[in-house]
Amino acid sequence: MRVPRFSPYEDLTVCLRCRSDYVIPVDDAEHDDRHWWLSLRCGQCAALRELVVADATAHRYDLDLARGMAEIGLALERLDREHMAEMAAVFATALQLDLVGADDFAR
């Protein structure tokens, strides 16, 4: 199968079909000493594509993925803090209303 070569300026994180920026690597392999073969999948529409890119493009894509994962991690931490704060507020209200007592925690 002939794998198309991609422009080094193409943003690999963007899906060619639906234009979302949820494209993730499925597989990769060194193609030759200056290129990588990539198999990519869109998390939004499930479009698959295979391509060969220059090392610099593969490196930039790797950095874009790392940046995206860091953003997801920060969002998850923020949501977790918000969720814990809400749970603490509910628990405090339950304590104030005498809806929870020590016997609720007995084994």
Secondary structure, 3 states (H helix, E strand, C coil): CCCCECCCCCCCCCCCCCCCCCEEEEEEEEEECCEEEEEEEECCCCCEEEEEEEHHHHHHHHHHHHHHHHHHHHHHHHHHHHHHHHHHHHHHHHHHCCCCCHHHHCC
